[in-house]
Amino acid sequence: WQVDRVLESVLGPGATIREDRWSPAGDVRETDEALIIVAELPGIMQADVKVTVVDGALTIQGERKVGPTAEGQVVLRCERMSGPFLRHILLAASVDGAGVTATYRDGVLTIRAPKKAAAKPKRIAIEVN
């Protein structure tokens, strides 16, 4: 797919619009102090997830592995997506990429990307004359 090649040249390896790949659901939230990225990764071991920040882009990648079918069982329907995944999230210039942290609990990955000091709102007191 030529569109995939263009996306990969801009967003990096694995970026695609094809539907044969899956991508975990997630949210991006903002506070005065940081961006908070939350991704749902049920059934994925922490060791199978990698988070990186390069050139202002946050990358979440990993793999959901399919468990073996028990002896005597035949799969009649399989609706859970499996295999490798890759998500790119472009971070604003106001984010301190060096301060990004990640936690993983109960299948939920939470990433905190703090804002640089200059980007945080500062309340200015108004003096009365």
N, C-alpha and C positions, 0 to 999 in steps of 0.2 A: 504494500500500500504506500503510495507516494505521500499521502497525508501523514501517515505514521512517521515516515522519514523526516518530514518537516517538523513535526512535533518533537521528535527525538533530538533534532538539531537545536531546538530552542530549549526544551525542558529536560533533556537528558535521556539516557537509555531507558526503555520500557514505556515511555509515554505513548499513548495510543488512543484511538477512538473506536477500535474494534470491540465487538461485544463478546469475543471469545476469551477475554481476560476479565478478571474480577478485581474489584477494588473495595476496600472496607469503607463502611459508612463513617462519616466523621463530621465534627462541627469545629468552627473557628470562632472564638469569642475574644472580646477585647475588654480590658480593664484599664484604669489609669496607669497601672504598673507594668502590664504585660499582655501578650497575646497568649491565649490558652487554646491548644488544639487537642481535641478528644477524638480518638478513633476506636471503634468497636472491633475487637479481634477475638471473638469467642472461639474456643477450641484451638487456639494457637499458643504454643509454648513461648515464653519470654525469650528463650534462646534462639527462636526462629524469627525474631524481629530485630531489625537494625534501623537506627535513627541517625541521620547525618545532616550537617549544615555545611553547605559549600556555596560560596559566592551569593549569599542572600537567598538561597533556596533550601528549604527543609525537605528532606526525603525520608519517607517511611517505606521500608521494604521488608518483605518476609515471605513466608510460605505457609499455607494451610495444607497439612498433609492428610491424605485420606487413610483412615485406619483400615486394617485388614478385615475382610469379611470372614466371619466365623465359619468353620467347616459345616457344610450342609446348608448354608444360607445362599440364597440367590438374590441379588439386588433387583428389585422390581421398579424402583423409582429412586432417583438421586437428585435432590433439589439443592443441596448445599454446594456452594462453589468451593473449589479447591485449587491448589496450585500456587504458583508465585504471584505476588502482587507488588505494585509500586505506586506510590503517591508522591507527587511533588507539590509543595505549597510555597509560593513566592512570598518571602517576608518583606515587610516594609523596611525602608532604609532606617527607620527609627528603632528597629529591633537590634539588640545586642546579641549577635550570633554566638559569641563566646560564652554567654551566660545561659544558654539553653539547657534545660534539664528535662528528664523524662522519668515517669513512674508507670508501673504496670501492675494492675490488680484486678482480679476476677474478669479477665478478658477485655479490660478497658485500658488503653494506652492514653496517658495524659502528658502532654508536653507543655512546658511553660517557657515562653520566649520573652525575657524581660526587655522592656524598652530602655533605650539609652537615657541618661539623666536629662539631656536637653529636650527630649521628646515628651517628658512627663509634664502634665499641666501644673502650673504654679498659680496659686491664688494671690492676687495682689490686693492688699488692704487699701481702702479708699479713705483718705484723711478728710476730716471736716475742717473747713476754713473758718 
